[in-house]
């Protein structure tokens, strides 16, 4: 297995460059499938889920609910 850092993806042209973490669906130690929802994020214009880009196991959460995150910032680590 290899370490992989999941970052906040681009939010699109209209949504700006940061979002607030409103809900975290996973815990450290959870196994996740590719495309499984990791977190719910909120911007001024939209609420959306961040899907897992890979299949793996969550090893570290880098944010907590209520945190504001910029595009490209790490949100969690996983072994893939």
Secondary structure, DSSP 4 states (H G I P E B T S, - for coil): --EEEEEPPP--TTT-SEEEEEEE---TT-EE-TT-EEEEEE-SS-EEEEEPSS-EEEEEE---TT-EEETT-EEEEEE-
